[in-house]
Amino acid sequence: MDERTLQALRRVPLFSALSEQALSPLMRLTIRCTYAPGETIFLEREPCQYVYFTTERRACVSGRPGGLGAAARLGPGSAFNTFPSCWTERG
C-alpha cells in the first residue's frame, strides 16, 4: 500500500477511523492530485466524475467565473463535488 495515500485518507474525518484493510479498496480508486493556488479544479455544470477531498491546504468553491467571490472555503478534511458521482442531467 502507498503510505502517503493511506495517511492522506486518514486525514479526512470520514475515513479516519477505518482500518487499513477497510481503506484498501478506496486506496485503489484514489488519485492524488496537487493544484496550484487559484487553479480551477472543475467548472460548474461539468459532469460530476469525482469526489474531491482536501488533505492539505484549502480549496475555494465559487460559482461562475466573475461571480461574487467564494461560496465556501474548505480546509483539510473537507469534501466537495459530493453530489452523487453517478448523477446525470436529464434534458
Secondary structure as UniProt FT lines:
FT   HELIX           3..10
FT   TURN            13..17
FT   HELIX           20..29
FT   TURN            37..38
FT   TURN            44..45
FT   STRAND          52..53
FT   STRAND          59..62
FT   TURN            65..66
FT   STRAND          70..74
FT   TURN            76..77
FT   STRAND          79..80
FT   TURN            85..86
//
